[in-house]
Amino acid sequence: MHMLIMPVANGVLPRPQGGTITGMFIIENGGQLLLDVGVGREILICPWIVEEQALYPIGVIVRIMNIWSQTAVDNNNVETPVLMAKLEGRGHARWYTMRTAGSYLYSNDIEYINLKKMRKQYPAISGAGWAPQGGYTEFRDKSDIPVTIYGSDLETGEQVSITANLGGLVELEQAHTIEHSVIRALTTYGLCTARTLVEAMGRETDELKKSVEFSIKHTMPEALGLTASGACGNPMTNLAQFYLAQEFVNNIEAGKSLNESIDKARRATMSQLTDDIGITMNQGIRVLQGLKKGMAHDDTVLKLETYKRVISRFPFEPWE
């Protein structure tokens, strides 16, 4: 099947089975393509992976339902002409070879794929039609570790979620890491597979480690647990927020200046945290201790089959 391809950098894809989304497009960044294709025609939209500078081969074929002009105003009151477009999902699809035609991308070998039916051979979670916003991992015992990912339906705005019990399959720290990585895979690739989960886990744990090193080196507890996918809720970051707020208020009440209060609060917080959690100041070890002991994350790479079983325990999409 021959079709033009439009990259999307924000991971927003409509639900494949008739779901709709309305988006804003700058003329130079997708708007002209939509105009050239025209209302009633179809294109394939695929996630653009910024870290890899590459187009993900799986996306959603959409029908252009409507296009209209509008003026957007930014925070500086600068007006920019944009196109609004309503797109309807027709189904998941993938391309195999990609070509260029001027500034446009297209493929001659696009095919529809039914990922839901392929789950036994190709386990996947779909991020199309909803925007994952966060998650939480519970621990009751080793056989009962529910992991929940929640977000909003892109069409209705309603809250949706997916949950899987990973007890007996992975440890608590691994489940917590998987929680963050599933969110990252869904928002980056629009799809969580064994491969994208592994990629997301590598990037997520790397950024968490950097946040530990940065916060210790520069005495900035507020930087703990911050990654591209959001803020990680864990014992270390929760304590950091509590200690920082408490110390700051105490310093202000003691008559110290604003700058002195935050400076002293930061130093006192990091000192208290490292004592409470037992983190060494040895640069080669403190990052791993912060990740595992403080943040309850485990970046140990598991077998590919384990990741497939993890994904299979989640529903394919929130509407199941």
C-alpha positions as CSV (number, residue, x, y, z in Angstrom):
1,M,0.0,0.0,0.0
2,H,1.4,3.4,-1.0
3,M,1.0,6.3,1.4
4,L,2.5,9.5,2.7
5,I,4.0,9.4,6.2
6,M,3.8,12.2,8.8
7,P,6.1,12.2,11.8
8,V,4.7,13.2,15.2
9,A,7.2,14.2,17.9
10,N,4.7,14.3,20.9
11,G,3.6,10.6,20.7
12,V,0.0,11.5,20.2
13,L,-1.9,8.9,18.1
14,P,-5.6,8.4,17.7
15,R,-7.3,5.2,18.8
16,P,-7.0,3.0,15.8
17,Q,-10.6,1.8,15.7
18,G,-12.4,5.0,14.8
19,G,-11.0,7.2,17.5
20,T,-10.6,10.9,16.7
21,I,-8.1,13.6,17.8
22,T,-8.0,17.3,17.0
23,G,-4.5,18.7,16.6
24,M,-2.8,22.0,15.8
25,F,-0.2,22.1,13.1
26,I,2.2,24.8,12.0
27,I,2.1,25.1,8.2
28,E,5.8,24.3,7.9
29,N,5.6,21.4,10.3
30,G,2.9,19.1,9.0
31,G,0.2,21.6,8.1
32,Q,1.1,21.8,4.4
33,L,1.2,18.0,4.2
34,L,-2.4,17.7,5.5
35,L,-3.5,20.4,3.0
36,D,-1.8,18.6,0.1
37,V,-3.3,15.2,1.0
38,G,-6.8,16.7,1.6
39,V,-9.9,16.0,3.5
40,G,-11.2,12.5,3.1
41,R,-7.8,11.0,2.3
42,E,-5.5,8.9,4.5
43,I,-1.9,9.2,5.7
44,L,0.2,7.2,8.1
45,I,1.4,9.0,11.3
46,C,4.4,7.6,13.1
47,P,6.3,8.7,16.2
48,W,9.6,10.6,15.6
49,I,12.1,9.3,18.2
50,V,14.1,12.3,19.2
51,E,16.9,10.3,21.0
52,E,17.4,8.1,17.9
53,Q,16.7,10.8,15.3
54,A,14.6,8.2,13.5
55,L,11.1,7.4,12.5
56,Y,9.5,4.5,14.4
57,P,8.2,2.0,11.8
58,I,4.8,1.4,13.5
59,G,2.0,4.0,13.7
60,V,-1.6,4.6,12.9
61,I,-3.3,5.2,9.6
62,V,-5.6,8.2,9.9
63,R,-8.3,9.7,7.7
64,I,-8.4,13.5,7.5
65,M,-11.9,14.4,8.6
66,N,-11.7,18.2,8.6
67,I,-9.2,21.0,8.2
68,W,-9.6,24.7,9.2
69,S,-7.4,27.7,9.8
70,Q,-6.9,29.4,13.1
71,T,-4.6,31.9,14.8
72,A,-2.5,30.8,17.8
73,V,-1.3,33.3,20.3
74,D,1.8,32.5,22.5
75,N,2.7,33.9,25.9
76,N,4.3,36.9,24.3
77,N,1.1,37.7,22.4
78,V,2.7,36.8,19.1
79,E,0.1,35.5,16.6
80,T,0.9,32.5,14.4
81,P,-1.4,31.2,11.7
82,V,-1.9,27.4,12.2
83,L,-4.1,24.7,10.8
84,M,-6.4,22.7,12.9
85,A,-7.2,19.1,11.8
86,K,-9.5,16.4,13.0
87,L,-8.0,12.9,12.4
88,E,-9.8,9.6,12.6
89,G,-7.8,6.4,13.4
90,R,-8.3,3.6,10.8
91,G,-5.9,1.0,12.2
92,H,-2.3,0.2,13.3
93,A,0.1,-0.1,10.4
94,R,3.8,-0.3,9.7
95,W,6.2,0.7,6.9
96,Y,9.1,-1.4,5.7
97,T,11.0,0.9,3.3
98,M,10.8,4.7,3.3
99,R,11.5,7.2,0.5
100,T,11.4,10.9,0.2
101,A,9.6,13.1,-2.3
102,G,10.8,16.7,-1.8
103,S,10.3,17.4,1.8
104,Y,7.7,14.6,2.2
105,L,8.2,11.0,3.4
106,Y,6.3,8.1,1.8
107,S,6.4,4.3,1.5
108,N,5.3,1.8,-1.1
109,D,5.0,-1.1,1.3
110,I,2.7,0.0,4.2
111,E,0.5,-2.7,5.6
112,Y,-2.2,-2.9,8.3
113,I,-1.3,-4.9,11.3
114,N,-3.7,-6.2,14.0
115,L,-1.4,-6.0,17.1
116,K,-4.2,-7.1,19.4
117,K,-4.5,-10.5,17.6
118,M,-0.7,-10.8,17.4
119,R,-0.2,-10.5,21.2
120,K,0.8,-14.2,21.8
121,Q,3.6,-13.9,19.3
122,Y,4.3,-10.2,19.6
123,P,3.2,-8.9,23.0
124,A,2.5,-5.2,23.0
125,I,0.6,-2.4,24.8
126,S,-0.9,0.3,22.7
127,G,-0.4,4.0,23.6
128,A,-2.7,5.2,20.8
129,G,-5.8,7.1,21.9
130,W,-4.7,7.9,25.4
131,A,-2.0,9.9,27.1
132,P,-0.2,8.1,30.0
133,Q,0.4,10.6,32.8
134,G,1.8,8.6,35.7
135,G,1.7,5.3,37.6
136,Y,2.3,3.6,40.9
137,T,3.6,0.2,42.1
138,E,2.1,-1.5,45.1
139,F,3.8,-4.3,47.2
140,R,1.7,-6.7,49.2
141,D,4.1,-9.7,49.0
142,K,6.4,-11.2,46.4
143,S,3.4,-12.8,44.6
144,D,1.3,-9.7,44.7
145,I,2.8,-6.6,43.1
146,P,0.2,-4.6,41.1
147,V,1.5,-2.0,38.7
148,T,-0.9,0.7,37.4
149,I,-0.4,3.2,34.6
150,Y,-3.0,5.9,34.4
151,G,-3.7,8.7,32.0
152,S,-6.5,10.4,30.0
153,D,-8.5,9.5,26.9
154,L,-7.5,11.8,24.1
155,E,-11.0,12.0,22.7
156,T,-13.1,12.3,25.9
157,G,-10.6,13.6,28.4
158,E,-11.8,10.9,30.8
159,Q,-9.3,9.1,33.1
160,V,-8.3,5.6,32.0
161,S,-5.7,3.1,33.3
162,I,-4.1,-0.3,32.8
163,T,-3.0,-2.6,35.6
164,A,-0.9,-5.8,35.7
165,N,0.1,-7.9,38.7
166,L,3.8,-8.6,38.2
167,G,4.1,-10.7,41.4
168,G,6.1,-13.9,41.0
169,L,7.6,-12.5,37.8
170,V,9.9,-9.7,39.0
171,E,11.0,-8.1,42.3
172,L,9.5,-4.9,43.7
173,E,12.4,-2.7,42.5
174,Q,12.2,-4.2,39.0
175,A,8.4,-3.7,38.9
176,H,8.9,0.0,39.9
177,T,11.4,0.4,37.1
178,I,9.0,-1.3,34.7
179,E,6.3,1.1,35.7
180,H,8.3,4.1,34.7
181,S,9.6,2.5,31.6
182,V,6.2,1.4,30.3
183,I,5.1,5.1,30.6
184,R,8.2,6.2,28.7
185,A,7.8,3.6,26.0
186,L,4.1,4.5,25.4
187,T,4.8,8.2,25.2
188,T,7.9,7.9,23.0
189,Y,6.9,5.1,20.6
190,G,3.2,5.0,21.0
191,L,3.7,1.3,21.7
192,C,5.3,-0.8,24.4
193,T,7.0,-3.9,23.1
194,A,9.8,-6.0,24.6
195,R,12.3,-3.9,22.6
196,T,10.9,-0.5,23.3
197,L,10.5,-1.5,27.0
198,V,14.2,-2.4,27.2
199,E,15.2,0.9,25.4
200,A,13.0,2.9,27.7
201,M,14.4,1.2,30.8
202,G,17.9,2.0,29.7
203,R,17.2,5.7,29.2
204,E,15.0,6.0,32.3
205,T,17.5,4.5,34.8
206,D,20.4,6.4,33.1
207,E,18.5,9.7,33.8
208,L,17.7,8.7,37.3
209,K,21.3,7.9,38.0
210,K,22.3,11.3,36.6
211,S,19.7,13.0,38.9
212,V,21.3,11.3,41.9
213,E,24.8,12.4,40.9
214,F,23.7,15.9,40.1
215,S,21.8,16.4,43.3
216,I,24.7,15.2,45.5
217,K,27.4,17.0,43.5
218,H,25.5,20.3,43.4
219,T,23.6,19.9,46.7
220,M,20.2,20.2,45.0
221,P,17.8,17.7,46.5
222,E,14.9,19.0,44.3
223,A,16.6,17.5,41.2
224,L,16.3,13.9,42.6
225,G,14.2,11.6,40.4
226,L,13.5,14.0,37.6
227,T,13.6,12.5,34.1
228,A,12.2,13.2,30.7
229,S,9.2,11.1,31.6
230,G,8.4,13.1,34.8
231,A,9.1,12.9,38.5
232,C,9.7,9.6,40.2
233,G,7.8,9.1,43.4
234,N,10.0,7.0,45.8
235,P,11.2,7.1,49.4
236,M,14.3,9.2,48.6
237,T,12.5,11.9,46.6
238,N,9.6,12.0,49.1
239,L,12.0,12.5,52.0
240,A,13.9,15.1,50.1
241,Q,10.8,17.2,49.5
242,F,9.7,16.8,53.1
243,Y,13.1,17.7,54.6
244,L,13.7,20.6,52.1
245,A,10.3,22.2,52.9
246,Q,10.7,21.7,56.7
247,E,14.3,23.1,56.8
248,F,13.3,26.1,54.5
249,V,10.4,27.1,56.7
250,N,12.5,26.8,59.9
251,N,15.2,29.0,58.4
252,I,12.7,31.7,57.3
253,E,11.1,31.7,60.7
254,A,14.6,32.0,62.3
255,G,15.0,35.3,60.4
256,K,17.4,34.2,57.6
257,S,17.2,35.7,54.2
258,L,15.5,33.8,51.3
259,N,18.8,32.8,49.6
260,E,20.4,31.8,52.9
261,S,17.3,29.8,53.9
262,I,17.2,27.7,50.7
263,D,21.0,27.2,50.7
264,K,21.1,25.9,54.3
265,A,17.9,23.8,53.6
266,R,19.5,22.2,50.7
267,R,22.7,21.3,52.5
268,A,20.8,20.0,55.6
269,T,18.5,18.0,53.4
270,M,21.2,16.2,51.5
271,S,23.1,15.5,54.7
272,Q,20.0,14.0,56.3
273,L,19.2,12.0,53.2
274,T,22.6,10.4,52.9
275,D,22.6,9.5,56.6
276,D,19.0,8.1,56.5
277,I,19.5,6.0,53.4
278,G,23.2,5.1,54.1
279,I,24.7,6.5,50.9
280,T,28.4,6.7,50.7
281,M,30.2,9.8,49.3
282,N,32.3,7.5,47.1
283,Q,31.5,8.7,43.6
284,G,31.6,5.3,42.0
285,I,29.1,3.7,44.4
286,R,26.8,6.5,45.6
287,V,24.8,6.6,42.3
288,L,23.9,2.9,42.4
289,Q,23.1,3.2,46.1
290,G,20.8,6.1,45.4
291,L,19.1,4.3,42.6
292,K,18.5,1.0,44.4
293,K,18.4,1.8,48.1
294,G,16.9,5.3,47.8
295,M,14.7,5.2,44.8
296,A,13.8,1.5,44.8
297,H,14.8,1.0,41.2
298,D,16.7,-2.0,39.7
299,D,18.3,-1.6,36.3
300,T,19.3,-5.2,36.0
301,V,18.7,-6.4,32.4
302,L,16.3,-9.4,32.4
303,K,15.7,-12.0,29.8
304,L,13.7,-10.9,26.7
305,E,11.2,-13.6,27.5
306,T,10.6,-12.0,30.9
307,Y,9.8,-8.6,29.4
308,K,7.3,-10.3,27.0
309,R,5.6,-12.0,29.9
310,V,5.5,-8.6,31.7
311,I,3.8,-6.9,28.8
312,S,1.3,-9.8,28.3
313,R,0.0,-9.3,31.9
314,F,-1.2,-5.8,31.0
315,P,-4.3,-5.3,28.8
316,F,-3.5,-4.2,25.2
317,E,-5.3,-0.8,25.8
318,P,-7.3,0.9,28.6
319,W,-10.7,0.2,27.1
320,E,-10.5,-3.6,27.4
